[in-house]
Amino acid sequence: MIKLRFVFTLVFLCIFPSLVTGRNVNDIIGDNFEEVTGTGLEVHTNPLGVRVFIDGVYHGLTPFILDNIGAGPYNIRLTKEGYRDRNLRVILYSTSRLIVSIEMPELRGNAQVSVLKAEGSPESLPFNPQIHTSRPSTQSVLNTHDGLSLTNNQANLNLPIGYNTIRVRAFGWEDASINLMVDQFFTVNAEVTMVPAAFRIGNATQSRRRFNPLNSNNLGLTEYRFEVSAPGTGTITILNNKDEIVFRRNIGVFNTWLQQITWNGRDSSGNPLPQGIYTVLIETSPMAAMQEDDQNETETSLRLETEINYSAAIIPLSVDSGISGLLLTPMPHVLAQGSFQFDAGFFVGNFLLPQKINESGVFGFPFLINMRVTPLEKLELNTSFNINSYPNKQTSSGFSGSAKYQIIDGSDIPLYLAAGISYAWAGYNGDSPLSPGRGFGLHSPLSYELTNLSIVFCPALFWHGPEGLTPALLLSTGVLYRDNWYNAGLSARCEIDFRENAESPKFLTGAELHLFPPPSNLVFSLLGGVWVQGKRLGGYGGLRIGIIN
């Protein structure tokens, strides 16, 4: 109990470090004087770095702490360039420590900025400028670009004294900026003239260069993003490897800098296109008022490449044992590169624990957090963290993880094959309830693929650690049915531990249902099953919620 309290206190102080450091500068709003146990003086300010004078003698910068100071009255002066001086009179006592927290008022001045069109600018070109300041202004009206909105193309700004950079942006106009010297005692007036922007496009990106149109929701499409400098229109054209047009769509009228277009890997009739590399051509043109004689010298088209690959399946799987797949059977499938799955939930049931608390298993409700991610193509990393809670028993935790590399991806033959390694650590009774326990393992799952069905078999060897070099043999199998917004599976595993229960192997069975209805990326999972070892029998059920992307 003492150790648990110590850990709880340590975690609490890590979450709330301000209780250790004394004062957080951002928490100082207004002035505060506080007496605590001890002796001496502390001075904290917002902002930091304020010069501290005590009875006219400089003592240092805030945060300032002085332990060796006698009792009695003192005059404190706080000063910092750009801020109004503060003068305080305090009385220190020999029986307490005084903590002074002061907010320093910033010296500010006013600026009036007018934004004008350049002479001869097209009247039809929209003009909606926004002002951005290098230092915060007290004007609080914001627009969608986080700039200060203008009234009649004029802004009255209250800014910190000294040099301030004023930048003005307007869609269809070249950015403009000026430097202002703001004074505390008089208003600075300035004008900014903006000229129409040359029509340009660039900074093209795509959310998925390689994707599978049969994945559900937005997991089965890619999004193209690019920037334009001025109003215009455009089209997106998709070409196959024979330069034949398979898809074309108008983009519309540009009225802001960032443009986004989605493509679901289908042709103009909505049919999924064959696997392969496709050329994406984005062609744009400015509005008529922006046409110029030298416009053909400006970049107005973009070319990208996108791959359709039906092996890039993004489907939710179970990761409760630290290896992705069915509940009790690893699968050779991996996420597409850059994708991830995260979920959390709990089990409720009767579990057989390695520490053998009793002969028939223990009722509990373990909580698990699982994650899988694919940093490199065909390489998937998985991890699972669990906290086991059993009534009237010691609560403990465990961790497991694995790396899985896909050897055969099903693109040429209806087979998937992978090889992986795993490791699990756990405290006393902290083993993940559906894992073979703590230790090191090797596994090689194989899957035969039908249209919407995966039939999986996976042999594995598992070493339980320093108790001996004899491994346990794990034989698991299962089936997974896949649909557009759900998948469901059945799995089973036989554990033969040659160290102690070779004549009485452990059998586990499980059923699962993963729901990922459009249009969100949320995944809801229902899990359940039974286990048998000798005359011992137990059952369990679970619920998960997470995201997949």
LUMBAKOL-575362 format. One record per residue (C-alpha): y, z, x; residue in one letter. Coordinates in steps of 0.2 Angstrom, whole numbers, padded with zeros to 4 digits, always signed. Last residue first. Example, Ala and Ser with C-alpha at 12.3 -4.5 7.8 and 13.67 -1.06 7.14 Angstrom:
BEGIN
-0005+0036+0068S -0022+0039+0062A 
This chain:
BEGIN
+0028-0204-0035N +0017-0191-0043I +0023-0175-0051I +0015-0158-0056G +0007-0148-0070I -0010-0140-0069R -0021-0130-0081L -0038-0122-0077G -0055-0117-0084G -0070-0108-0077Y -0088-0104-0080G -0101-0093-0071G -0120-0091-0069L -0131-0081-0057R -0150-0083-0058K -0151-0093-0043G -0134-0101-0040Q -0126-0109-0055V -0108-0115-0057W -0098-0121-0073V -0084-0132-0077G -0066-0134-0082G -0050-0144-0078L -0034-0149-0088L -0021-0159-0079S -0003-0163-0084F +0006-0176-0072V +0025-0179-0073L +0032-0195-0066N +0042-0199-0082S +0041-0214-0093P +0027-0214-0097P +0012-0202-0100P +0004-0195-0084F -0012-0186-0091L -0025-0180-0079H -0042-0174-0087L -0055-0165-0078E -0073-0160-0079A -0083-0149-0066G -0100-0145-0060T -0106-0133-0047L -0123-0130-0040F -0127-0117-0026K -0143-0119-0016P -0156-0105-0017S -0170-0110-0004E -0156-0114+0009A -0147-0098+0005N -0144-0089+0021E -0140-0099+0036R -0146-0116+0030F -0131-0116+0017D -0135-0130+0004I -0121-0133-0007E -0124-0145-0022C -0108-0153-0030R -0105-0161-0047A -0091-0171-0054S -0085-0178-0071L -0068-0187-0072G -0054-0192-0083A -0039-0203-0080N -0023-0205-0090Y -0007-0216-0093W -0013-0233-0089N -0032-0230-0088D -0044-0224-0075R -0062-0217-0078Y -0069-0207-0063L -0087-0203-0060V -0095-0190-0049G -0106-0186-0034T -0107-0172-0021S -0119-0167-0007L -0113-0153+0004L -0124-0148+0019L -0120-0131+0027A -0119-0132+0046P -0128-0122+0059T -0117-0117+0073L -0116-0099+0070G -0106-0084+0062E -0091-0091+0072P -0085-0103+0058G -0092-0108+0041H -0097-0126+0048W -0097-0139+0034F -0106-0156+0034L -0102-0168+0020A -0110-0182+0009P -0100-0190-0004C -0105-0201-0018F -0092-0209-0031V -0093-0220-0046I -0076-0227-0050S -0073-0234-0067L -0059-0245-0074N -0065-0263-0069T -0080-0257-0058L -0078-0249-0041E -0091-0241-0030Y -0085-0227-0021S -0090-0219-0004L -0084-0202+0003P -0086-0197+0021S -0084-0179+0025H -0083-0168+0040L -0079-0149+0038G -0072-0134+0047F -0072-0116+0040G -0068-0105+0026R -0077-0107+0009G -0086-0121+0000P -0071-0124-0010S -0070-0121-0029L -0063-0103-0030P -0051-0106-0014S -0057-0092-0002D -0045-0077-0003G -0059-0064-0005N -0053-0056+0012Y -0041-0068+0019G -0043-0087+0019A -0043-0102+0031W -0050-0119+0027A -0051-0135+0038Y -0055-0153+0034S -0059-0169+0042I -0060-0186+0034G -0069-0203+0033A -0066-0216+0020A -0075-0230+0010L -0070-0240-0005Y -0081-0253-0012L -0079-0268-0024P -0078-0281-0010I -0063-0290-0003D -0049-0278-0008S -0059-0263-0010G -0050-0253+0004D -0063-0250+0017I -0060-0238+0031I -0048-0226+0022Q -0042-0212+0033Y -0042-0194+0026K -0034-0178+0034A -0038-0161+0027S -0030-0145+0022G -0035-0127+0016S -0025-0111+0014F -0031-0094+0007G -0024-0079-0002S -0028-0061-0007S -0027-0049-0021T -0039-0034-0019Q -0049-0030-0034K -0046-0020-0050N -0042-0036-0059P -0045-0051-0048Y -0030-0061-0042S -0033-0075-0029N -0018-0084-0022I -0021-0102-0017N -0013-0115-0005F -0019-0133-0005S -0015-0147+0008T -0019-0165+0009N -0014-0179+0021L -0018-0197+0018E -0020-0211+0031L -0022-0229+0023K -0004-0234+0028E +0005-0220+0036L +0014-0205+0029P +0002-0204+0014T +0005-0187+0005V -0005-0175-0005R +0000-0158-0012M -0008-0143-0020N -0002-0126-0026I -0015-0114-0033L -0016-0098-0043F -0032-0089-0045P -0036-0080-0062F -0050-0068-0060G -0068-0063-0067F -0080-0059-0053V -0097-0066-0050G -0114-0060-0056S -0121-0051-0041E -0106-0041-0036N -0092-0041-0024I -0102-0054-0015K -0089-0057+0000Q -0092-0076-0002P -0085-0076-0020L -0094-0082-0035L -0081-0085-0049F -0079-0081-0067N -0065-0089-0076G -0046-0093-0077V -0039-0106-0065F -0020-0108-0061F -0007-0121-0059G +0003-0131-0046A +0006-0149-0043D +0012-0161-0030F +0008-0179-0027Q +0016-0191-0014F +0020-0209-0010S +0027-0216+0006G +0011-0227+0010Q +0001-0230-0006A -0010-0215-0010L -0028-0214-0004V -0044-0218-0012H -0060-0212-0003P -0064-0198-0016M -0069-0180-0012P -0081-0173-0025T -0079-0156-0034L -0063-0158-0044L -0063-0177-0041L -0053-0183-0026G -0041-0176-0014S -0047-0163-0001I -0039-0146+0001G -0052-0139-0011S -0040-0139-0026D -0033-0157-0022V -0038-0165-0039S -0032-0183-0041L -0017-0192-0049P -0017-0211-0047I -0006-0222-0036I -0017-0237-0031A -0012-0248-0017A -0028-0258-0018S -0021-0271-0030Y -0008-0277-0017N +0007-0286-0021I +0018-0288-0006E +0037-0290-0007T +0048-0300+0005E +0067-0300+0005L +0081-0314+0005R +0099-0311+0001L +0112-0322-0006S +0132-0323-0006T +0136-0322+0013E +0154-0328+0014T +0157-0345+0023E +0155-0354+0006N +0170-0344+0000Q +0182-0354+0011D +0191-0363-0003D +0192-0347-0013E +0184-0342-0030Q +0189-0324-0035M +0197-0328-0052A +0181-0337-0056A +0170-0322-0054M +0160-0321-0038P +0143-0329-0035S +0126-0321-0032T +0108-0326-0027E +0095-0314-0024I +0079-0322-0017L +0063-0312-0017V +0048-0320-0007T +0031-0315-0012Y +0016-0310-0001I -0001-0309-0009G -0012-0302-0024Q -0011-0313-0039P +0003-0310-0052L +0001-0299-0067P +0006-0308-0083N +0022-0304-0092G +0027-0322-0097S +0040-0323-0083S +0028-0318-0070D +0022-0300-0067R +0025-0289-0051G +0035-0276-0061N +0052-0280-0055W +0067-0269-0055T +0085-0273-0051I +0099-0261-0045Q +0117-0265-0040Q +0129-0253-0031L +0147-0258-0029W +0153-0258-0048T +0157-0270-0061N +0144-0284-0057F +0140-0295-0072V +0122-0299-0076G +0106-0300-0065I +0099-0316-0073N +0081-0317-0072R +0068-0328-0063R +0049-0326-0060F +0035-0337-0053V +0045-0350-0044I +0034-0360-0033E +0038-0358-0014D +0019-0360-0010K +0018-0342-0005N +0025-0337-0021N +0043-0336-0026L +0053-0323-0036I +0071-0327-0041T +0084-0314-0045I +0100-0321-0052T +0119-0316-0050G +0136-0313-0057T +0153-0308-0050G +0165-0293-0048P +0169-0287-0030A +0161-0280-0015S +0143-0281-0019V +0129-0269-0014E +0111-0270-0015F +0096-0262-0022R +0079-0269-0027Y +0067-0258-0037E +0048-0260-0036T +0035-0258-0050L +0019-0250-0054G +0023-0232-0050L +0037-0234-0063N +0025-0232-0077N +0007-0234-0072S -0001-0243-0058N -0007-0260-0062L +0007-0269-0054P +0002-0262-0037N +0015-0260-0023F +0020-0265-0006R +0038-0266-0001R +0041-0251-0013R +0059-0244-0016S +0068-0260-0010Q +0083-0261+0001T +0098-0273+0003A +0114-0267+0012N +0123-0284+0008G +0134-0293-0004I +0151-0300-0001R +0166-0307-0011F +0182-0305-0001A +0191-0290-0007A +0208-0291-0016P +0222-0282-0007V +0228-0264-0009M +0245-0257-0005T +0246-0238-0003V +0263-0229-0005E +0268-0212+0001A +0279-0198-0004N +0278-0181+0004V +0284-0166-0006T +0294-0152+0003F +0292-0134+0009F +0274-0133+0015Q +0273-0149+0024D +0259-0162+0023V +0259-0175+0037M +0250-0190+0029L +0238-0203+0036N +0235-0219+0026I +0219-0228+0020S +0214-0244+0011A +0197-0250+0005D +0197-0269+0001E +0198-0272-0018W +0185-0278-0031G +0180-0260-0035F +0194-0249-0030A +0194-0237-0016R +0209-0227-0008V +0208-0216+0007R +0220-0202+0011I +0219-0194+0028T +0227-0177+0029N +0238-0171+0044Y +0245-0153+0042G +0247-0142+0027I +0232-0141+0015P +0234-0152+0000L +0241-0152-0017N +0240-0170-0024L +0250-0179-0037N +0242-0196-0039A +0249-0212-0045Q +0240-0228-0052N +0247-0225-0069N +0237-0208-0069T +0225-0208-0055L +0207-0200-0054S +0202-0191-0038L +0187-0197-0030G +0169-0192-0033D +0163-0209-0037H +0159-0206-0055T +0177-0199-0058N +0184-0182-0054L +0198-0172-0061V +0201-0156-0051S +0217-0158-0041Q +0217-0144-0029T +0214-0156-0015S +0201-0153-0002P +0203-0161+0015R +0199-0179+0020S +0205-0185+0003T +0198-0198-0008H +0208-0207-0021I +0201-0218-0034Q +0208-0235-0039P +0205-0244-0056N +0211-0262-0054F +0202-0275-0064P +0205-0293-0057L +0212-0304-0071S +0230-0302-0064E +0225-0310-0048P +0234-0303-0033S +0250-0312-0028G +0259-0297-0021E +0247-0283-0016A +0242-0271-0029K +0250-0254-0028L +0244-0236-0026V +0257-0222-0027S +0254-0206-0018V +0264-0190-0021Q +0260-0176-0009A +0262-0157-0011N +0260-0143+0001G +0247-0130+0005R +0246-0114+0016L +0229-0106+0013E +0228-0089+0006P +0216-0078+0016M +0202-0069+0006E +0200-0051+0013I +0185-0040+0015S +0188-0023+0022V +0173-0012+0026I +0178+0007+0030L +0165+0018+0038R +0164+0036+0032S +0165+0055+0037T +0179+0053+0051S +0191+0045+0039Y +0201+0029+0041L +0217+0025+0031I +0222+0007+0028V +0238-0002+0028R +0237-0021+0026L +0247-0036+0031N +0241-0054+0027R +0248-0069+0036D +0247-0085+0025R +0235-0098+0031Y +0236-0114+0041G +0235-0106+0058E +0227-0089+0056K +0234-0071+0055T +0228-0054+0049L +0239-0039+0052R +0232-0022+0051I +0243-0006+0050N +0232+0010+0053Y +0232+0028+0045P +0220+0041+0052G +0203+0044+0059A +0198+0038+0077G +0191+0021+0082I +0176+0018+0092N +0165+0008+0080D +0176-0008+0079L +0168-0023+0070I +0177-0040+0067F +0170-0055+0058P +0184-0060+0062T +0193-0063+0078L +0198-0050+0091G +0208-0034+0095H +0227-0040+0096Y +0238-0024+0096V +0253-0023+0083G +0246-0007+0075D +0229-0016+0073I +0230-0035+0075F +0215-0046+0070V +0215-0065+0072R +0205-0074+0059V +0190-0084+0064G +0180-0084+0048L +0188-0091+0032P +0186-0080+0021N +0188-0064+0030T +0178-0049+0036H +0185-0033+0044V +0174-0018+0049E +0180-0001+0054L +0172+0015+0061G +0161+0028+0055T +0145+0030+0045G +0140+0029+0027T +0150+0017+0017V +0168+0015+0011E +0172-0002+0003E +0189-0011+0002F +0189-0028-0007N +0201-0042-0008D +0199-0059-0017G +0184-0069-0017I +0173-0066-0002I +0155-0072-0006D +0157-0088+0004N +0160-0078+0020V +0144-0069+0018N +0145-0050+0022R +0134-0037+0030G +0122-0048+0040T +0106-0039+0033V +0110-0039+0015L +0117-0057+0017S +0100-0062+0022P +0094-0062+0004F +0078-0072+0004I +0073-0065+0022C +0077-0047+0017L +0066-0049+0001F +0052-0056+0012V +0053-0041+0024L +0054-0028+0010T +0038-0036+0002F +0029-0036+0018V +0033-0018+0021F +0028-0013+0004R +0011-0022+0006L +0008-0013+0022K +0012+0004+0014I +0000+0000+0000M 
